[in-house]
Amino acid sequence: MLVDHALELPLHWRMPRLEARWFIDVYEKNKDKNPIILELAILDYNIVQSIHQEDLRYVST
């Protein structure tokens, strides 16, 4: 799964935040996941997303 994903498109062509979301989804399916790390990753993603939404709201007004 990870290799297939890596071969689809080079990492430097991908959008970092979308790639982070993809890795969060993959990590959620992992049996040996650390729930604290997963929760922190999701919180970080949501915080950055809200910052981007605020910036977009500011720019569009």
MOPEJO-V101222 format. One line per field, one symbol per residue. ss: DSSP state (2 for helix, 1 for strand, 0 for the rest). psi: psi as a letter, one per 20 degrees, with the letter a starting at -180 (. if undefined). A space follows every 10 residues. Layout:
ss: ???
psi: ???
This chain:
ss: 0222222200 2220022222 2222222220 0000222222 2222222222 2222222222 0
psi: ghggghigpq hiiqpghhhg hghggghhip hkqohggggh ggggghghgh ghgggggghi .
